């Protein structure tokens, strides 16, 4: 009975997330692949490359959030 519940829960999970349409920025993906390849060539270490890429992802997310906040702030100023 427990495995039946797990199977149903997994199917529901797949139904929800498989139906979502992902918008992939292919230019960003290709640039990250090039950066990863260059870092592996320069550092000759996969672990260091992974660490640097994680830092780059955090920096990218920070810059993206800051740009969104500035855009929302500008919209509020224009509305008032």
KASUL-V368420 format. One record per backbone hydrogen bond with DSSP energy under -1.0 kcal/mol. CO is the residue of the C=O (numbers start at 1). NH is the residue of the N-H. Records with the same first field share a line. If there is no record, write none. Layout:
CO = NH, NH
This chain:
1 = 5
2 = 6
3 = 7
4 = 8
5 = 9
6 = 10
7 = 11
8 = 12
9 = 13
10 = 14
11 = 15
12 = 16
13 = 17
14 = 18
24 = 26
25 = 29
26 = 30
27 = 31
28 = 32
29 = 33
30 = 34
31 = 35
32 = 36
33 = 37
34 = 38
35 = 39
36 = 40
37 = 41
38 = 42
39 = 43
40 = 44
45 = 49
46 = 50
47 = 51
48 = 52
49 = 53
50 = 54
51 = 55
52 = 56
53 = 57
54 = 58
55 = 59
56 = 60
57 = 61
58 = 62
59 = 63
60 = 64
61 = 65
62 = 66
63 = 67
64 = 68
65 = 69
66 = 70
67 = 71
68 = 72
69 = 73
70 = 74
71 = 75
72 = 76
73 = 77
74 = 78
75 = 79
76 = 80
